[in-house]
Amino acid sequence: MQRGKQKLYNPIVPKSVTATGEKGKRNKSIEARRDAMAHRYYFHATINRYRYDDCLVNLSTEFFLQPDTIVNELQLRLDLINNLATNQTTTSELRKKYPFYNWVSKLL
C-alpha cells in the first residue's frame, strides 16, 4: 500500500466503483457507436456511392478508429446495414435519427 493513502485518500474519497448489476454505460456507448457507424457506412456507401476504401477512410476520420477496427465493428452490424439497404433508408430518415451528423449528399 502506498504511504499515506489510508489517512489522506480513503477518508475523503468515496468508493469509486459500485456494483449495480446493470450493464455498464461503456457497453451501451459502444453499442450506440456501432449503430451510428453502420448508419454512416450506409450513407457513404449507398447514398454517396463512395468506394469501399473511401468509406473506411471517412469513417476512420469521423470515429477516430483504424480501418481494421471499423471493419470488425461493422461486421457486428451487418443485419442493420442490410436492413437499411433493403428499406432504402433516405437521408431525411438518417437525419432524424442522428441530427448531429452532416447528411448532405456529395452527389447533388
Order of alpha helices (4+ residues) and beta strands (2+ residues): alpha-alpha-alpha-alpha-alpha
